[in-house]
């Protein structure tokens, strides 16, 4: 086989092929943001509910804000200002039109364009599963979060109850990354994902990166899956299962910044 050409963007910056595929995919979704948002409704409502409960106030960072369609809901829970971060200029243009201060952040290639301890709350909704260097990503979120602030992070759950059943029949878990960013055989494989895992594994990483786990909740996307009899039955089971985060489709973590220890432990 011939030598594979190194992946680059138009600006000449080197980038991983999977990351480049993600950027192209989400940029293509900008024109159909309402359909994209329909699948996120329960998660967005849960995040907004948690923000109202925590009442951090001040400045909010929405990392992976897309078009700001959810950022506006988060800001309305009591924040003075909301700043959206994304790698898509097209998405940020729409976010700015919604009154969300927009900042371009190419995660993994540069530091977050924010000051240390700038934000009272950080939301990172379904971003971390698309990141190669999750350690560096969390360190940046730790840096920009105020000492008394909170972070809300969501991600799909490898141990989703339907995924457990799928494995019994030799099928990949729902939302599992494919063998490449372009090829899959199963509809439930998500080619945009780089990694998903279980609650305990994420919690281990968060603690290692100096975050305290304050709360963990489950959330579902089955409300957007149509209304057939089979879906209705799964939805009934899912309502009960989602009460146990380890069985839910998605995980929501509420994290608090822990003071960094002395030495180079991060």
Helices and strands as residue ranges (DSSP letters): H 17-28, G 30-32, H 33-38, H 41-54, E 59-63, H 71-75, E 81-86, H 89-97, E 101-104, E 119-125, G 128-130, H 134-144, E 145-156, H 161-168, H 199-208, E 211-219, G 222-224, H 229-241, G 245-247, E 250-257
